[in-house]
């Protein structure tokens, strides 16, 4: 229970801190506020260039790489991401949403927060062994987002551009992604070379993992715009059904069929269960802004999913114990 409370506190305080600073600056009550866009970028850089690579290195250093079954995790992650996007397209059409609304709603199904929130929850509920599997699950996330998500979203207002090749190029040259992969590779290399990981690394990761999530969530809060959820009850309800029910059932079933429940005490199965049950990512707001889709709908669905984590994370804790 303590770990669940810690995860919820990090999420709430991170978002509220960023949003509170933004409100103070926008209202003029904060004399000489910092440059919030620059602060947001700085927090992201601290998390992505330093904190997360260090934690990934330590986690991979401690991971038993001889277990071949976990190497299919990227494919399971892709299946979960794509399932969310496909279900959103089907639900948007079934609800009779206009074209601009369907494009925005598609983003709510595909883009999911397995970085700031998912990694934190995995670490709190499963420890370092579960946290180490997060980057494997989300290995192809950026390829899907920029190679598939953005072009599909744009197709609802005009001809698509870029596509998979552009997404792959972006991933191959993105310093944030390269830093994360570098941390994973360093940890794996140390493990394979037979070096013993210092015992203090457990404490290091116990501090840095929540700190990295906190930094990213503050950055999200600095750009947060709270909209009335009542304006989009149908899409909000459908988002919760897709993100917290349909996708977890599909992804966890796929993981179970792959035998994840028999590997490492069932930790890979629990990782998939947790990561497939995450809220809409803040990145989902970017394509609607770029391509003149319904930004307010996406914002409402994103906010509804964030609020629902107060229910979903305690339920995940119970499910993890049951499995």
C-alpha positions, 0 to 999 in steps of 0.5 A, a space after each residue: 500500500 505504501 508503494 501505491 501511495 508513493 506512486 500516486 503522490 509523485 504523479 499528483 505532486 508533479 502535475 500539480 506543481 507544474 500546473 500551479 507554476 503555470 497558473 501563477 505565472 499566467 495570472 501575474 501573481 508571480 513576480 519575475 517568474 522563470 521562462 517556463 518553456 525553458 524550465 520545461 525543456 530543462 526538466 525534460 533534459 535532466 530526466 531523459 539525458 541523465 536520470 533515466 539512462 542511469 536508472 536503465 543502466 542499473 536495472 539492466 545490470 541486474 537483469 538476467 539476460 539469459 531468459 530468452 522469453 523476455 525478448 519478445 516484449 517489444 512486439 507485445 508493446 507494439 501490439 498494445 499500442 496498435 490495439 489502442 489506436 485501432 480501437 479508438 478509430 473503431 469507437 470514434 466511428 461508432 460514436 459518430 464523431 466528426 472527422 476532426 474529432 475522430 483524428 483527435 480521438 485516435 491519438 488518445 488510443 495510440 499515445 499512452 504514458 508508459 514513460 513517466 507513469 508506467 515506469 514509476 508504477 512498475 518500479 514501485 510495484 515490481 521493483 528493479 526487475 520489473 522496471 528493467 523491462 519497461 524500456 524493452 516494452 517501449 522500445 519501438 514506441 517512438 517509431 510507432 508514434 512518429 512513423 504511424 501516429 502522426 501521419 495517421 492523425 494528419 490524414 484526418 485533415 490532409 494528406 499524410 507525410 513522412 510515414 514509417 521511414 521518417 519515424 525510423 530516421 527520427 528515432 535514429 537521430 533523437 538524442 533522448 532515445 539514444 541516451 536511453 538506449 546507451 544506458 540500457 546497452 551499458 548495463 547489459 554490457 556490464 552484466 555480460 562482462 561479469 561485473 558485480 553491481 554495487 549494492 548501493 545501486 538499489 538505493 540509487 534507483 529507488 531515488 532516481 526513478 521517482 525523481 525522473 518521473 517527477 521531473 517529467 510530470 512537472 514538465 507536463 504540468 507546465 503546459 497543462 490546460 484543464 478543460 471541462 470533462 462534461 463537454 465530451 462525456 462519450 469520448 472520455 468514457 470510451 477512452 477509459 474503456 479502451 485504455 484501462 480495460 480493452 487494451 490491458 485485456 488484449 495485451 495481458 492475454 497475448 503475454 500469457 499465451 507467450 508464456 510470460 507467466 512462467 518466466 521470472 516468477 511471472 514478472 514479465 506478465 505483470 509488466 505487460 499488465 501494468 504498462 498496457 493499463 496506463 493513461 493517455 500520454 501528453 504527447 497525444 495533444 501534439 498532433 491535434 495542435 499541429 493538424 487542426 484536429 479537436 484539441 479540446 476533445 484530446 485534452 478532456 480525454 487525457 485529463 479524464 485518464 489521468 484522474 482515473 489513475 487514482 483508481 487504476 493504480 490501486 487496482 493494479 496493485 491488487 491484480 499484481 498480488 493476485 497473479 
